[in-house]
Amino acid sequence: MTRPLAVFDIDGTLVDSRASIFRASCEAAQVLGLAEPSYDRVRQIVGLSLDKALHVLEPGLTMAELAEFVAAFQASFRAMYEAGHEEPLYPGVMDTLRRLKRDGWRLSLATGQNRRGVTRNLARPEWSALFLSSHCAADGPGKPDPAMLLAAMAACGADAASTVMIGDTSHDILMARNAGVHPLGVGWGFHTHEEQVAAGAQHVAVDCPDLEAALDRFASTAIAA
């Protein structure tokens, strides 16, 4: 029997990092003497690798200025965590992950975070036992390139027909399509329902029960195939 693989994005999908990412973007802009970006501009870049994301946010920066921008963003995040900050999980996330694991799903992560961020998240209770592999922008090309999803499938022994990518941005959906896997969106993160559908999402879940129902439908199709 085919055991389906669910590959999850982190920011905006499992973890509510909206406030911290916006704060770090604004504080980094202040360091460079730039105008603070609006939340709407910041939310569009989430999911991309950090250097690419900040280049999209401020395309007029020189390479040296971009490096300073990246460093300032990272410094803001470090300060938040050193002060004890931790992003909360979205409601129902742990119950959904536990249920999928119990039902025989293989679980993996594919995120625009760097390896430090992934390690920090895998230190959450139960996470290291839930996920078979984790893949991030530091490993190679970031979203929407399919590299992370291809690596996840290789690591977990899955093929495209049995794999679903769950994310909250058009970057996740495009990565899924580029890898030939099922693209599934969630409506509680950074990109809107309409933006994800326009990118090719097969469904955009409104909450975790809706997400589980969509995954059940996918699993029944994958097992039948």
NUFI-27386 format. One line per field, with one value per atom (N, C-alpha, C): residue in one letter; chain; atom name; x, y, z. Coordinates in nm, 3 decimals, decimal comma. Each point is the difference from the previous one (the first is absolute). Example, Ala and Ser with C-alpha at 12.3 -4.5 7.8 and 13.67 -1.06 7.14 Angstrom:
BEGIN
aa A_A_A_S_S_S
ch A_A_A_A_A_A
at N_CA_C_N_CA_C
east 1,319_-0,089_0,090_-0,035_0,082_-0,077
north -0,569_0,119_0,120_0,105_0,119_0,109
up 0,780_0,000_0,000_-0,072_0,006_0,073
# end
This chain:
BEGIN
aa M_M_M_T_T_T_R_R_R_P_P_P_L_L_L_A_A_A_V_V_V_F_F_F_D_D_D_I_I_I_D_D_D_G_G_G_T_T_T_L_L_L_V_V_V_D_D_D_S_S_S_R_R_R_A_A_A_S_S_S_I_I_I_F_F_F_R_R_R_A_A_A_S_S_S_C_C_C_E_E_E_A_A_A_A_A_A_Q_Q_Q_V_V_V_L_L_L_G_G_G_L_L_L_A_A_A_E_E_E_P_P_P_S_S_S_Y_Y_Y_D_D_D_R_R_R_V_V_V_R_R_R_Q_Q_Q_I_I_I_V_V_V_G_G_G_L_L_L_S_S_S_L_L_L_D_D_D_K_K_K_A_A_A_L_L_L_H_H_H_V_V_V_L_L_L_E_E_E_P_P_P_G_G_G_L_L_L_T_T_T_M_M_M_A_A_A_E_E_E_L_L_L_A_A_A_E_E_E_F_F_F_V_V_V_A_A_A_A_A_A_F_F_F_Q_Q_Q_A_A_A_S_S_S_F_F_F_R_R_R_A_A_A_M_M_M_Y_Y_Y_E_E_E_A_A_A_G_G_G_H_H_H_E_E_E_E_E_E_P_P_P_L_L_L_Y_Y_Y_P_P_P_G_G_G_V_V_V_M_M_M_D_D_D_T_T_T_L_L_L_R_R_R_R_R_R_L_L_L_K_K_K_R_R_R_D_D_D_G_G_G_W_W_W_R_R_R_L_L_L_S_S_S_L_L_L_A_A_A_T_T_T_G_G_G_Q_Q_Q_N_N_N_R_R_R_R_R_R_G_G_G_V_V_V_T_T_T_R_R_R_N_N_N_L_L_L_A_A_A_R_R_R_P_P_P_E_E_E_W_W_W_S_S_S_A_A_A_L_L_L_F_F_F_L_L_L_S_S_S_S_S_S_H_H_H_C_C_C_A_A_A_A_A_A_D_D_D_G_G_G_P_P_P_G_G_G_K_K_K_P_P_P_D_D_D_P_P_P_A_A_A_M_M_M_L_L_L_L_L_L_A_A_A_A_A_A_M_M_M_A_A_A_A_A_A_C_C_C_G_G_G_A_A_A_D_D_D_A_A_A_A_A_A_S_S_S_T_T_T_V_V_V_M_M_M_I_I_I_G_G_G_D_D_D_T_T_T_S_S_S_H_H_H_D_D_D_I_I_I_L_L_L_M_M_M_A_A_A_R_R_R_N_N_N_A_A_A_G_G_G_V_V_V_H_H_H_P_P_P_L_L_L_G_G_G_V_V_V_G_G_G_W_W_W_G_G_G_F_F_F_H_H_H_T_T_T_H_H_H_E_E_E_E_E_E_Q_Q_Q_V_V_V_A_A_A_A_A_A_G_G_G_A_A_A_Q_Q_Q_H_H_H_V_V_V_A_A_A_V_V_V_D_D_D_C_C_C_P_P_P_D_D_D_L_L_L_E_E_E_A_A_A_A_A_A_L_L_L_D_D_D_R_R_R_F_F_F_A_A_A_S_S_S_T_T_T_A_A_A_I_I_I_A_A_A_A_A_A
ch A_A_A_A_A_A_A_A_A_A_A_A_A_A_A_A_A_A_A_A_A_A_A_A_A_A_A_A_A_A_A_A_A_A_A_A_A_A_A_A_A_A_A_A_A_A_A_A_A_A_A_A_A_A_A_A_A_A_A_A_A_A_A_A_A_A_A_A_A_A_A_A_A_A_A_A_A_A_A_A_A_A_A_A_A_A_A_A_A_A_A_A_A_A_A_A_A_A_A_A_A_A_A_A_A_A_A_A_A_A_A_A_A_A_A_A_A_A_A_A_A_A_A_A_A_A_A_A_A_A_A_A_A_A_A_A_A_A_A_A_A_A_A_A_A_A_A_A_A_A_A_A_A_A_A_A_A_A_A_A_A_A_A_A_A_A_A_A_A_A_A_A_A_A_A_A_A_A_A_A_A_A_A_A_A_A_A_A_A_A_A_A_A_A_A_A_A_A_A_A_A_A_A_A_A_A_A_A_A_A_A_A_A_A_A_A_A_A_A_A_A_A_A_A_A_A_A_A_A_A_A_A_A_A_A_A_A_A_A_A_A_A_A_A_A_A_A_A_A_A_A_A_A_A_A_A_A_A_A_A_A_A_A_A_A_A_A_A_A_A_A_A_A_A_A_A_A_A_A_A_A_A_A_A_A_A_A_A_A_A_A_A_A_A_A_A_A_A_A_A_A_A_A_A_A_A_A_A_A_A_A_A_A_A_A_A_A_A_A_A_A_A_A_A_A_A_A_A_A_A_A_A_A_A_A_A_A_A_A_A_A_A_A_A_A_A_A_A_A_A_A_A_A_A_A_A_A_A_A_A_A_A_A_A_A_A_A_A_A_A_A_A_A_A_A_A_A_A_A_A_A_A_A_A_A_A_A_A_A_A_A_A_A_A_A_A_A_A_A_A_A_A_A_A_A_A_A_A_A_A_A_A_A_A_A_A_A_A_A_A_A_A_A_A_A_A_A_A_A_A_A_A_A_A_A_A_A_A_A_A_A_A_A_A_A_A_A_A_A_A_A_A_A_A_A_A_A_A_A_A_A_A_A_A_A_A_A_A_A_A_A_A_A_A_A_A_A_A_A_A_A_A_A_A_A_A_A_A_A_A_A_A_A_A_A_A_A_A_A_A_A_A_A_A_A_A_A_A_A_A_A_A_A_A_A_A_A_A_A_A_A_A_A_A_A_A_A_A_A_A_A_A_A_A_A_A_A_A_A_A_A_A_A_A_A_A_A_A_A_A_A_A_A_A_A_A_A_A_A_A_A_A_A_A_A_A_A_A_A_A_A_A_A_A_A_A_A_A_A_A_A_A_A_A_A_A_A_A_A_A_A_A_A_A_A_A_A_A_A_A_A_A_A_A_A_A_A_A_A_A_A_A_A_A_A_A_A_A_A_A_A_A_A_A_A_A_A_A_A_A_A_A_A_A_A_A_A_A_A_A_A_A_A_A_A_A_A_A_A_A_A_A_A_A_A_A_A_A_A_A_A_A_A_A_A_A_A_A_A_A_A_A_A_A_A
at N_CA_C_N_CA_C_N_CA_C_N_CA_C_N_CA_C_N_CA_C_N_CA_C_N_CA_C_N_CA_C_N_CA_C_N_CA_C_N_CA_C_N_CA_C_N_CA_C_N_CA_C_N_CA_C_N_CA_C_N_CA_C_N_CA_C_N_CA_C_N_CA_C_N_CA_C_N_CA_C_N_CA_C_N_CA_C_N_CA_C_N_CA_C_N_CA_C_N_CA_C_N_CA_C_N_CA_C_N_CA_C_N_CA_C_N_CA_C_N_CA_C_N_CA_C_N_CA_C_N_CA_C_N_CA_C_N_CA_C_N_CA_C_N_CA_C_N_CA_C_N_CA_C_N_CA_C_N_CA_C_N_CA_C_N_CA_C_N_CA_C_N_CA_C_N_CA_C_N_CA_C_N_CA_C_N_CA_C_N_CA_C_N_CA_C_N_CA_C_N_CA_C_N_CA_C_N_CA_C_N_CA_C_N_CA_C_N_CA_C_N_CA_C_N_CA_C_N_CA_C_N_CA_C_N_CA_C_N_CA_C_N_CA_C_N_CA_C_N_CA_C_N_CA_C_N_CA_C_N_CA_C_N_CA_C_N_CA_C_N_CA_C_N_CA_C_N_CA_C_N_CA_C_N_CA_C_N_CA_C_N_CA_C_N_CA_C_N_CA_C_N_CA_C_N_CA_C_N_CA_C_N_CA_C_N_CA_C_N_CA_C_N_CA_C_N_CA_C_N_CA_C_N_CA_C_N_CA_C_N_CA_C_N_CA_C_N_CA_C_N_CA_C_N_CA_C_N_CA_C_N_CA_C_N_CA_C_N_CA_C_N_CA_C_N_CA_C_N_CA_C_N_CA_C_N_CA_C_N_CA_C_N_CA_C_N_CA_C_N_CA_C_N_CA_C_N_CA_C_N_CA_C_N_CA_C_N_CA_C_N_CA_C_N_CA_C_N_CA_C_N_CA_C_N_CA_C_N_CA_C_N_CA_C_N_CA_C_N_CA_C_N_CA_C_N_CA_C_N_CA_C_N_CA_C_N_CA_C_N_CA_C_N_CA_C_N_CA_C_N_CA_C_N_CA_C_N_CA_C_N_CA_C_N_CA_C_N_CA_C_N_CA_C_N_CA_C_N_CA_C_N_CA_C_N_CA_C_N_CA_C_N_CA_C_N_CA_C_N_CA_C_N_CA_C_N_CA_C_N_CA_C_N_CA_C_N_CA_C_N_CA_C_N_CA_C_N_CA_C_N_CA_C_N_CA_C_N_CA_C_N_CA_C_N_CA_C_N_CA_C_N_CA_C_N_CA_C_N_CA_C_N_CA_C_N_CA_C_N_CA_C_N_CA_C_N_CA_C_N_CA_C_N_CA_C_N_CA_C_N_CA_C_N_CA_C_N_CA_C_N_CA_C_N_CA_C_N_CA_C_N_CA_C_N_CA_C_N_CA_C_N_CA_C_N_CA_C_N_CA_C_N_CA_C_N_CA_C_N_CA_C_N_CA_C_N_CA_C_N_CA_C_N_CA_C_N_CA_C_N_CA_C_N_CA_C_N_CA_C_N_CA_C_N_CA_C_N_CA_C_N_CA_C_N_CA_C_N_CA_C_N_CA_C_N_CA_C_N_CA_C_N_CA_C_N_CA_C_N_CA_C_N_CA_C_N_CA_C_N_CA_C_N_CA_C_N_CA_C_N_CA_C_N_CA_C_N_CA_C_N_CA_C_N_CA_C_N_CA_C_N_CA_C_N_CA_C
east 0,084_-0,084_0,088_-0,034_0,075_-0,020_0,109_-0,007_0,026_-0,100_0,019_0,099_0,059_0,095_-0,061_-0,006_-0,045_0,121_0,030_0,113_-0,059_0,039_-0,056_0,099_-0,050_0,069_-0,009_0,083_-0,005_-0,069_0,062_-0,052_-0,134_-0,102_-0,131_-0,084_0,059_-0,071_-0,012_0,112_0,001_0,018_0,083_0,042_-0,048_-0,059_-0,048_0,114_0,074_0,116_-0,029_-0,126_-0,035_0,056_-0,017_0,044_0,152_0,070_0,146_0,067_-0,050_0,061_-0,021_-0,120_-0,025_0,088_0,012_0,084_0,145_0,053_0,139_0,023_-0,096_0,011_0,006_-0,086_-0,003_0,127_0,047_0,121_0,122_0,004_0,112_-0,003_-0,119_-0,012_0,049_-0,029_0,045_0,152_0,065_0,147_0,060_-0,062_0,051_-0,054_-0,084_-0,059_-0,106_-0,064_-0,105_-0,136_-0,098_-0,136_-0,050_-0,073_-0,053_-0,099_0,014_-0,092_-0,137_-0,101_-0,133_-0,007_-0,095_-0,017_-0,037_-0,078_-0,041_0,120_0,100_0,121_0,081_0,009_0,079_-0,062_-0,131_-0,063_0,022_0,021_0,019_0,132_0,100_0,134_0,023_-0,090_0,021_-0,005_0,095_0,011_0,122_0,043_0,122_0,121_0,116_0,122_0,024_0,065_0,004_0,065_0,112_0,065_-0,086_-0,066_-0,090_-0,120_-0,056_-0,118_0,029_0,113_0,031_0,039_0,053_0,028_-0,131_-0,100_-0,131_-0,062_0,019_-0,056_0,065_0,133_0,074_0,092_-0,055_0,079_0,109_-0,005_0,099_0,130_0,012_0,121_0,118_0,119_0,121_0,021_0,093_0,027_0,048_0,083_0,049_-0,114_-0,089_-0,114_-0,095_-0,017_-0,087_0,058_0,130_0,064_-0,021_0,006_-0,024_-0,146_-0,090_-0,142_-0,028_0,059_-0,015_0,053_0,120_0,061_-0,085_-0,058_-0,084_-0,128_-0,058_-0,119_0,031_0,111_0,038_0,030_0,062_0,031_-0,129_-0,101_-0,127_-0,063_0,004_-0,056_0,077_0,133_0,079_-0,036_-0,015_-0,035_-0,136_-0,095_-0,131_0,010_0,076_0,010_0,083_0,102_0,078_-0,084_-0,103_-0,092_-0,112_0,004_-0,097_-0,119_0,005_-0,113_-0,005_-0,121_-0,022_-0,132_0,002_-0,124_-0,095_-0,128_-0,096_-0,036_-0,044_-0,057_-0,144_-0,045_-0,140_-0,090_-0,121_-0,092_-0,024_0,013_-0,029_0,116_0,111_0,112_0,055_0,024_0,060_-0,096_-0,127_-0,096_0,001_0,007_0,004_0,126_0,115_0,126_0,001_-0,046_-0,004_-0,093_-0,114_-0,097_0,057_0,066_0,059_0,107_0,085_0,105_-0,062_-0,102_-0,068_-0,063_-0,047_-0,068_0,097_0,129_0,099_0,060_-0,035_0,061_0,149_0,076_0,137_-0,005_0,077_-0,004_0,139_0,004_0,126_-0,024_0,109_-0,006_0,074_-0,053_0,068_-0,027_0,102_-0,019_0,104_-0,038_0,093_0,091_-0,019_0,089_0,141_0,096_0,134_0,007_0,114_0,012_-0,013_0,046_-0,015_-0,148_-0,081_-0,142_-0,066_0,040_-0,056_0,037_0,126_0,045_-0,078_-0,023_-0,077_-0,142_-0,061_-0,136_-0,003_0,100_0,003_0,024_0,040_0,015_-0,134_-0,107_-0,133_-0,037_-0,079_-0,040_-0,064_0,053_-0,050_0,045_0,045_0,026_0,107_0,106_0,109_-0,046_-0,102_-0,053_-0,106_-0,056_-0,108_0,052_0,108_0,044_0,119_-0,011_0,106_0,118_-0,026_0,107_-0,040_0,098_-0,026_0,091_-0,053_0,071_-0,024_0,107_-0,012_0,080_-0,013_0,063_0,152_0,057_0,145_0,052_-0,088_0,042_0,019_-0,051_0,009_-0,100_-0,048_-0,096_-0,124_-0,046_-0,120_-0,126_-0,112_-0,130_-0,003_-0,064_-0,084_0,072_0,135_0,074_-0,043_-0,010_-0,048_0,103_0,123_0,109_-0,035_-0,060_-0,031_-0,100_-0,100_-0,099_0,060_0,084_0,067_0,087_0,067_0,083_-0,085_-0,115_-0,090_-0,050_-0,038_-0,047_0,110_0,121_0,112_0,029_-0,003_0,031_-0,104_-0,124_-0,112_-0,045_0,064_-0,036_-0,137_-0,035_-0,132_0,015_-0,110_-0,002_-0,099_-0,003_-0,084_-0,148_-0,041_-0,142_-0,051_0,090_-0,041_0,038_0,039_0,050_-0,090_-0,024_-0,076_0,082_0,002_0,067_-0,105_0,016_-0,094_0,070_-0,052_0,060_-0,101_0,044_-0,092_0,028_0,099_0,035_0,000_-0,005_0,010_0,135_0,105_0,132_-0,005_-0,074_-0,017_-0,076_-0,105_-0,084_0,079_0,075_0,080_0,110_0,061_0,100_-0,062_-0,119_-0,069_-0,026_-0,049_-0,028_0,128_0,108_0,127_0,055_-0,035_0,046_-0,099_-0,116_-0,100_-0,077_-0,005_-0,074_-0,129_-0,086_-0,131_0,016_-0,049_0,014_-0,124_0,022_-0,109_0,031_-0,090_0,022_-0,073_0,042_-0,073_-0,029_-0,116_-0,045_0,029_0,088_0,022_0,138_0,077_0,136_0,018_0,097_0,044_-0,069_-0,028_-0,063_-0,149_-0,076_-0,145_-0,043_-0,124_-0,061_0,010_-0,033_0,001_0,140_0,100_0,139_0,046_-0,039_0,040_-0,073_-0,127_-0,075_0,056_0,036_0,057_0,132_0,074_0,127_-0,019_-0,122_-0,029_-0,038_-0,032_-0,040_-0,126_-0,001_-0,117_-0,111_0,042_-0,095_0,073_-0,071_0,057_-0,084_0,060_-0,072_-0,027_-0,117_-0,037_0,040_0,019_0,044_0,057_0,050_0,065_-0,096_-0,124_-0,091_-0,020_-0,009_-0,014_0,127_0,115_0,127_0,005_-0,040_0,001_-0,093_-0,116_-0,093_0,060_0,069_0,065_0,111_0,075_0,106_-0,057_-0,113_-0,066_-0,041_-0,053_-0,040_0,122_0,109_0,122_0,052_0,002_0,053_-0,080_-0,133_-0,082_0,031_0,030_0,037_0,138_0,095_0,136_0,007_-0,076_0,001_-0,065_-0,107_-0,069_0,088_0,086_0,089_0,109
north -0,120_0,120_0,125_0,094_0,124_0,083_0,042_0,090_0,142_0,086_0,134_0,083_0,097_0,094_0,139_0,061_0,138_0,086_0,094_0,092_0,135_0,046_0,123_0,116_0,115_0,126_0,029_0,093_0,033_0,135_0,109_0,134_0,022_0,032_0,026_-0,124_-0,117_-0,126_-0,076_-0,025_-0,065_0,102_0,100_0,097_0,140_0,070_0,137_0,098_0,029_0,090_0,136_0,033_0,125_0,122_0,008_0,118_0,010_-0,111_0,005_0,030_-0,055_0,028_0,147_0,051_0,141_0,090_-0,033_0,080_-0,001_-0,117_-0,008_0,078_-0,003_0,076_0,149_0,047_0,143_0,042_-0,079_0,035_-0,003_-0,094_-0,004_0,122_0,041_0,119_0,124_0,009_0,113_0,006_-0,115_-0,004_0,061_-0,026_0,052_0,138_0,056_0,131_-0,003_-0,117_-0,015_0,024_0,034_0,011_-0,137_-0,005_-0,127_-0,055_-0,126_-0,057_-0,024_-0,004_-0,035_-0,151_-0,042_-0,144_-0,068_0,066_-0,062_-0,029_0,088_-0,027_-0,114_-0,002_-0,103_-0,138_-0,010_-0,133_-0,065_0,083_-0,055_-0,075_0,034_-0,058_-0,123_-0,026_-0,112_-0,131_-0,088_-0,128_-0,007_0,116_0,005_-0,007_-0,039_0,006_0,145_0,022_0,133_0,103_-0,032_0,099_0,034_-0,101_0,026_0,081_-0,035_0,069_0,148_0,029_0,139_0,078_-0,070_0,066_0,039_-0,088_0,033_0,116_0,002_0,107_0,134_0,000_0,123_-0,023_0,000_-0,037_0,100_0,121_0,100_-0,007_-0,093_-0,008_-0,057_0,049_-0,062_-0,135_-0,078_-0,129_0,017_0,102_0,026_0,043_0,083_0,045_-0,116_-0,088_-0,115_-0,091_-0,019_-0,082_0,062_0,132_0,069_-0,017_0,006_-0,017_-0,140_-0,101_-0,138_-0,015_0,055_-0,010_0,069_0,115_0,073_-0,078_-0,062_-0,082_-0,117_-0,067_-0,113_0,044_0,117_0,051_0,030_0,052_0,027_-0,129_-0,104_-0,128_-0,057_0,008_-0,052_0,071_0,132_0,077_-0,043_-0,026_-0,045_-0,132_-0,094_-0,131_0,004_0,083_0,015_0,060_0,076_0,058_-0,097_-0,122_-0,101_-0,015_0,067_-0,010_-0,137_-0,051_-0,121_0,012_-0,025_0,010_-0,113_0,031_-0,104_-0,085_-0,120_-0,084_0,045_-0,019_0,029_-0,101_0,041_-0,091_-0,129_-0,112_-0,129_-0,066_0,071_-0,054_-0,128_-0,002_-0,120_-0,119_0,024_-0,110_-0,058_0,088_-0,046_-0,079_0,050_-0,070_-0,136_-0,006_-0,128_-0,098_0,049_-0,087_-0,056_0,085_-0,047_-0,105_0,026_-0,096_-0,132_0,007_-0,120_-0,080_0,073_-0,066_-0,051_0,015_-0,058_0,093_0,129_0,096_0,015_0,023_0,048_0,152_0,064_0,145_0,059_0,114_0,068_0,151_0,077_0,146_0,056_0,106_0,074_0,148_0,076_0,136_0,097_0,127_0,104_0,043_-0,056_0,031_-0,052_0,054_-0,058_-0,120_-0,068_-0,122_0,030_0,117_0,035_0,004_0,061_0,008_-0,137_-0,086_-0,135_-0,076_0,011_-0,067_0,049_0,130_0,058_-0,058_-0,013_-0,054_-0,149_-0,074_-0,143_-0,029_0,103_-0,017_0,011_0,035_0,003_-0,141_-0,011_-0,133_-0,084_-0,121_-0,102_0,020_0,119_0,024_-0,092_-0,022_-0,081_-0,143_-0,046_-0,136_-0,004_0,115_0,004_0,000_0,075_0,025_-0,089_-0,066_-0,087_0,079_0,118_0,081_0,146_0,087_0,144_0,060_0,095_0,058_0,150_0,077_0,145_0,070_0,132_0,078_-0,011_-0,031_-0,013_-0,125_-0,093_-0,126_0,011_0,108_0,015_0,103_-0,013_0,099_0,009_0,121_0,019_-0,006_0,018_0,002_0,115_-0,020_-0,113_-0,112_0,000_-0,111_-0,131_-0,110_-0,126_-0,075_0,053_-0,076_-0,055_0,083_-0,047_-0,115_0,008_-0,106_-0,128_0,014_-0,118_-0,067_0,081_-0,054_-0,069_0,060_-0,062_-0,135_-0,007_-0,127_-0,105_0,040_-0,094_-0,049_0,093_-0,035_-0,092_0,015_-0,074_-0,119_-0,021_-0,114_0,012_0,122_0,025_0,043_-0,011_0,053_0,115_0,067_0,119_-0,033_-0,116_-0,036_-0,018_-0,031_-0,024_0,116_0,114_0,111_0,122_0,067_0,125_0,105_0,121_0,114_0,088_0,031_0,085_0,129_0,113_0,128_0,112_0,120_0,114_0,107_-0,022_0,104_-0,054_0,091_-0,038_-0,062_0,035_-0,059_-0,150_-0,040_-0,142_-0,072_0,064_-0,062_-0,016_0,102_-0,010_-0,104_-0,011_-0,104_-0,138_-0,019_-0,128_-0,032_0,098_-0,023_-0,029_0,071_-0,024_-0,139_-0,056_-0,135_-0,108_0,041_-0,096_-0,065_0,065_-0,057_0,078_-0,054_0,060_0,128_0,116_0,126_0,030_0,010_0,025_0,123_0,098_0,124_0,003_0,093_0,029_0,149_0,035_0,138_0,087_-0,044_0,078_0,064_-0,004_0,052_0,132_0,005_0,127_0,036_-0,095_0,031_-0,031_0,072_-0,016_-0,127_-0,038_-0,111_0,020_0,120_0,031_-0,010_0,046_-0,006_-0,145_-0,084_-0,140_-0,075_0,028_-0,064_0,043_0,129_0,049_-0,070_-0,039_-0,070_-0,147_-0,052_-0,138_-0,092_0,055_-0,085_-0,077_-0,130_-0,083_0,027_0,042_0,032_0,089_0,092_0,084_-0,024_-0,065_-0,038_0,122_0,003_0,112_-0,024_-0,126_-0,033_-0,141_-0,047_-0,131_-0,116_0,001_-0,108_-0,004_0,117_0,006_-0,051_0,033_-0,051_-0,152_-0,055_-0,145_-0,068_0,060_-0,057_-0,001_0,109_0,006_-0,104_-0,019_-0,100_-0,141_-0,023_-0,131_-0,030_0,102_-0,020_-0,032_0,072_-0,027_-0,141_-0,039_-0,132_-0,111_0,014_-0,104_-0,014_0,112_-0,003_-0,060_0,040_-0,049_-0,150_-0,048_-0,143_-0,080_0,054_-0,068_-0,013_0,103_-0,003_-0,104
up 0,000_0,000_0,000_-0,083_-0,008_0,127_0,060_0,114_-0,051_0,003_-0,056_0,081_-0,067_0,061_0,001_0,119_0,014_0,034_-0,088_0,023_0,041_0,118_0,055_-0,007_-0,040_0,025_0,150_0,050_0,143_0,023_-0,044_0,028_-0,069_0,078_-0,057_-0,024_0,020_-0,021_0,131_0,064_0,131_0,113_-0,026_0,102_-0,037_0,095_-0,024_0,025_-0,106_0,009_-0,064_-0,018_-0,069_0,071_0,131_0,075_0,003_0,022_0,014_-0,134_-0,110_-0,130_-0,038_0,026_-0,029_0,087_0,127_0,090_-0,045_-0,034_-0,044_-0,128_-0,090_-0,125_0,027_0,090_0,033_0,072_0,094_0,074_-0,091_-0,093_-0,095_-0,092_-0,042_-0,084_0,075_0,128_0,080_0,005_0,010_0,006_-0,126_-0,114_-0,127_-0,034_0,086_-0,028_-0,107_-0,018_-0,100_0,065_-0,081_0,051_0,043_0,110_0,046_-0,104_-0,037_-0,098_0,061_-0,081_0,047_0,021_0,082_0,021_-0,132_-0,084_-0,126_-0,089_0,001_-0,078_0,062_0,132_0,066_-0,020_0,010_-0,009_-0,136_-0,104_-0,134_-0,016_0,083_-0,018_0,086_0,094_0,092_-0,076_0,031_-0,068_-0,090_-0,050_-0,079_0,092_-0,053_0,080_0,041_0,115_0,059_-0,092_-0,061_-0,086_-0,121_-0,057_-0,113_0,046_0,117_0,051_0,024_0,063_0,030_-0,124_-0,100_-0,129_-0,068_0,007_-0,056_0,076_0,131_0,083_-0,031_-0,021_-0,029_-0,120_-0,121_-0,119_-0,036_0,056_-0,037_0,079_0,094_0,082_-0,079_0,031_-0,053_0,069_-0,050_0,061_0,144_0,023_0,136_0,091_-0,050_0,080_0,028_-0,100_0,020_0,109_-0,002_0,104_0,138_0,008_0,127_0,043_-0,097_0,027_0,056_-0,063_0,046_0,142_0,024_0,132_0,106_-0,034_0,096_0,029_-0,101_0,019_0,094_-0,025_0,084_0,143_0,014_0,134_0,076_-0,068_0,064_0,052_-0,082_0,043_0,118_-0,006_0,112_0,129_-0,008_0,120_0,055_-0,088_0,045_0,075_-0,056_0,063_0,127_0,002_0,123_0,112_-0,038_0,099_0,038_-0,055_0,038_-0,094_-0,115_-0,093_-0,066_-0,019_-0,079_-0,072_-0,130_-0,076_0,037_0,013_0,033_-0,121_0,027_-0,105_-0,026_-0,121_-0,030_0,072_0,035_0,070_-0,078_0,068_-0,060_-0,071_-0,015_-0,078_0,060_0,131_0,059_-0,010_0,021_-0,012_-0,141_-0,100_-0,140_-0,028_0,043_-0,024_0,068_0,124_0,073_-0,070_-0,045_-0,067_-0,129_-0,079_-0,125_0,026_0,098_0,034_0,045_0,082_0,049_-0,114_-0,101_-0,112_-0,107_0,025_-0,090_-0,103_0,007_-0,092_0,029_-0,104_0,015_-0,002_0,091_0,013_-0,020_-0,069_-0,025_0,003_0,004_0,002_-0,120_-0,059_-0,108_0,025_0,033_0,049_-0,055_-0,005_-0,038_0,113_0,120_0,112_-0,027_0,077_-0,006_0,094_0,000_0,079_0,150_0,044_0,141_0,040_-0,087_0,029_0,002_-0,093_-0,003_0,127_0,041_0,122_0,121_0,005_0,111_0,001_-0,116_-0,004_0,031_-0,044_0,028_0,148_0,076_0,145_0,073_-0,072_0,063_0,046_0,106_0,048_-0,111_-0,017_-0,093_-0,144_-0,039_-0,142_-0,057_0,074_-0,055_-0,028_0,073_-0,022_-0,109_-0,033_-0,099_-0,143_-0,025_-0,138_-0,036_-0,116_-0,047_-0,055_-0,054_-0,058_0,002_-0,018_-0,008_-0,105_-0,074_-0,114_0,002_-0,022_0,011_-0,110_-0,004_-0,106_0,003_0,117_0,009_-0,070_-0,031_-0,062_-0,151_-0,060_-0,145_-0,047_-0,123_-0,051_0,089_0,025_0,079_-0,085_0,065_-0,069_-0,101_-0,115_-0,040_-0,074_0,003_-0,061_0,067_-0,072_0,060_0,082_0,014_0,061_0,139_0,085_0,136_-0,002_-0,086_-0,007_-0,059_-0,098_-0,057_0,105_0,083_0,107_0,106_0,031_0,099_-0,049_-0,125_-0,054_0,001_-0,035_0,000_0,141_0,096_0,139_0,061_-0,044_0,061_-0,083_-0,114_-0,084_-0,064_-0,040_-0,059_-0,145_-0,075_-0,135_-0,008_-0,113_-0,013_0,016_-0,047_0,005_0,142_0,093_0,138_0,093_-0,058_0,080_-0,014_0,112_0,002_0,073_-0,054_0,062_0,064_0,129_0,071_0,038_-0,051_0,031_-0,005_0,036_0,007_-0,103_-0,088_-0,096_-0,143_-0,093_-0,141_-0,030_0,077_-0,020_0,029_0,104_0,031_-0,110_-0,046_-0,104_-0,130_-0,037_-0,123_0,014_0,117_0,022_-0,018_0,055_-0,015_-0,147_-0,071_-0,142_-0,077_0,034_-0,069_0,028_0,116_0,035_-0,043_-0,051_-0,045_0,113_0,118_0,113_0,022_0,085_0,024_0,083_-0,049_0,074_0,085_0,130_0,093_0,084_0,000_0,074_0,133_0,085_0,124_0,004_0,056_-0,010_0,119_0,092_0,123_0,008_-0,108_0,005_-0,071_-0,092_-0,059_-0,130_-0,086_-0,128_0,006_-0,079_0,002_-0,073_0,024_-0,070_-0,152_-0,044_-0,143_-0,059_0,073_-0,049_-0,015_0,094_-0,007_-0,112_-0,016_-0,109_-0,135_-0,012_-0,126_-0,031_0,103_-0,020_-0,033_0,025_-0,036_0,114_0,118_0,113_-0,036_0,031_-0,025_0,102_0,118_0,107_0,099_0,065_0,106_0,124_0,100_0,122_0,087_0,061_0,086_0,145_0,038_0,135_-0,003_0,116_0,000_-0,030_0,048_-0,042_-0,152_-0,062_-0,145_-0,068_0,057_-0,053_0,009_0,114_0,017_-0,100_-0,024_-0,097_-0,140_-0,036_-0,132_-0,010_0,107_-0,001_-0,006_0,068_-0,009_-0,144_-0,068_-0,140_-0,085_0,023_-0,076_0,028_0,129_0,036_-0,066_-0,005_-0,061_-0,148_-0,065_-0,142_-0,020_0,087_-0,013_0,026_0,100_0,031_-0,113_-0,055_-0,110_-0,122_-0,020_-0,117_0,015
# end
